Amino acid sequence: GGEGGGALRMETLGDAVVFVEAPLEGEGGHPSRTGTGLLREQVVAVMSDGEQRLDEWLSRRPAAYRRVVIPARLKPQVRQGLDQAGFTERTLQPGLPGLCSWLRRRFS
């Protein structure tokens, strides 16, 4: 048996970012579900160098991502789809700032 029982050792990856998808826990340690019954999940980025910023890491690797420009006429449809999938200001920006942004958009 090794250290951590198969746990990932970040230093073995070199200059890397790992995205981990994990369910959000609700009451009693059970996965949290949205009002629609869908399981809520979160994605966490873990970097091998804790002093590094993700935007700087990405700027050195332009082939690792691409920019998607959504035409203004399609934004309401895209926003609705993202909302239904659980990607809102409240989930992407947790805490009071995200909640305030979501409330402002929803009720203005």
C-alpha positions as CSV (number, residue, x, y, z in Angstrom):
1,G,0.0,0.0,0.0
2,G,1.2,3.5,-0.8
3,E,0.7,6.7,1.0
4,G,-2.9,8.0,0.8
5,G,-4.4,4.8,-0.6
6,G,-4.2,5.9,-4.2
7,A,-4.5,9.6,-3.6
8,L,-3.2,11.9,-6.3
9,R,0.2,13.5,-5.4
10,M,0.2,16.8,-7.2
11,E,4.0,17.2,-7.3
12,T,4.1,14.1,-9.6
13,L,2.1,16.0,-12.2
14,G,4.6,18.8,-12.7
15,D,3.0,22.1,-13.9
16,A,-0.7,20.9,-14.0
17,V,-4.2,21.8,-13.2
18,V,-6.7,19.0,-12.3
19,F,-10.5,19.7,-12.4
20,V,-12.4,17.5,-9.9
21,E,-16.2,17.2,-10.1
22,A,-17.8,16.4,-6.7
23,P,-21.4,16.5,-5.6
24,L,-22.4,19.2,-3.1
25,E,-23.4,17.6,0.2
26,G,-26.7,18.5,1.7
27,E,-28.1,17.6,5.1
28,G,-26.8,14.4,6.6
29,G,-23.9,14.2,4.1
30,H,-26.2,13.2,1.3
31,P,-25.8,14.7,-2.2
32,S,-27.7,18.0,-2.5
33,R,-30.5,18.2,-5.2
34,T,-31.8,21.3,-6.8
35,G,-35.5,22.2,-6.8
36,T,-35.9,20.3,-10.1
37,G,-34.6,17.1,-8.5
38,L,-31.2,17.3,-10.4
39,L,-28.1,16.5,-8.4
40,R,-26.1,19.6,-7.8
41,E,-22.4,19.3,-8.4
42,Q,-19.3,21.5,-8.2
43,V,-16.1,21.6,-10.1
44,V,-12.9,22.4,-8.2
45,A,-9.6,23.3,-9.9
46,V,-6.5,22.1,-8.1
47,M,-3.2,23.4,-9.2
48,S,0.2,21.7,-8.6
49,D,1.6,25.1,-7.7
50,G,-0.5,26.8,-5.2
51,E,1.1,30.2,-5.8
52,Q,0.1,30.2,-9.5
53,R,-3.1,31.8,-10.9
54,L,-5.3,29.9,-13.2
55,D,-5.6,32.7,-15.7
56,E,-1.8,33.0,-15.9
57,W,-1.5,29.2,-16.4
58,L,-4.1,29.3,-19.2
59,S,-2.4,32.3,-20.9
60,R,0.7,30.2,-21.4
61,R,-1.4,27.4,-23.0
62,P,-3.7,28.9,-25.6
63,A,-4.4,25.5,-27.1
64,A,-5.9,24.3,-23.8
65,Y,-9.1,26.4,-24.2
66,R,-11.2,28.3,-26.7
67,R,-13.3,31.4,-26.5
68,V,-17.0,31.0,-27.4
69,V,-18.9,34.2,-28.4
70,I,-22.6,33.9,-28.0
71,P,-24.6,36.2,-30.3
72,A,-26.8,38.6,-28.3
73,R,-30.0,37.2,-29.8
74,L,-29.2,33.8,-28.3
75,K,-28.2,34.9,-24.8
76,P,-31.6,34.5,-23.3
77,Q,-31.9,30.9,-24.5
78,V,-28.3,30.1,-23.4
79,R,-28.9,31.7,-20.0
80,Q,-32.1,29.6,-19.6
81,G,-30.3,26.4,-20.4
82,L,-27.5,27.2,-18.0
83,D,-30.0,28.0,-15.3
84,Q,-31.8,24.7,-15.8
85,A,-28.4,22.9,-15.6
86,G,-27.6,24.6,-12.3
87,F,-25.0,27.1,-13.7
88,T,-26.1,30.3,-12.1
89,E,-24.4,33.2,-10.3
90,R,-25.2,31.4,-7.0
91,T,-23.3,28.3,-8.0
92,L,-20.4,29.8,-9.9
93,Q,-19.8,32.6,-7.4
94,P,-20.8,31.3,-4.0
95,G,-21.6,33.5,-1.1
96,L,-23.3,36.8,-0.9
97,P,-21.9,38.3,-4.1
98,G,-23.3,35.4,-6.2
99,L,-26.6,35.5,-4.5
100,C,-26.9,39.3,-5.0
101,S,-26.0,38.9,-8.7
102,W,-28.6,36.2,-9.2
103,L,-31.3,38.1,-7.3
104,R,-30.6,41.3,-9.3
105,R,-30.9,39.4,-12.7
106,R,-33.9,37.4,-11.6
107,F,-36.0,40.2,-10.2
108,S,-35.0,43.3,-12.2
